[in-house]
């Protein structure tokens, strides 16, 4: 299980374990937080293609799918 801090999420780097469309390395480019300090939206961008995807930030905790940093 990866440790993910909501406060340090923006601009963090991630490596996807199961590569799809040659998109392996990602950066968190947008995090929206509501008035209760809860994350309402998280956008991750593929480094190679610049495609953006909305994800549930809690999915990054799954070490079978994501690795912290670029590996």
JOWO-V944399 format. One record per pair of residues at least 12 apart in sequence whose ideal C-beta (glycine too) atoms are under 7 Angstrom apart, sorted by the first residue. I is the first residue (numbers start at 1). J is the second residue. Records with the same first field share a line. If there is no record, write none. Layout:
# JOWO-V944399
I=J, J
This chain:
# JOWO-V944399
1=61, 63
2=60, 61, 63, 66, 68
4=57, 60, 61
6=39, 57
9=28, 31, 42, 57
10=28, 31
11=27, 28
12=28
13=27, 69, 70
14=26, 44, 60, 66, 67, 68
15=66, 67, 69, 70, 71
16=65, 66
17=64, 65, 66, 67
18=65
22=48
23=46, 48, 49, 51
25=47, 48, 70
26=44, 45, 46, 47
27=45, 47
28=42, 44
29=43, 45, 52
30=43
39=57
41=54
42=54, 55, 57
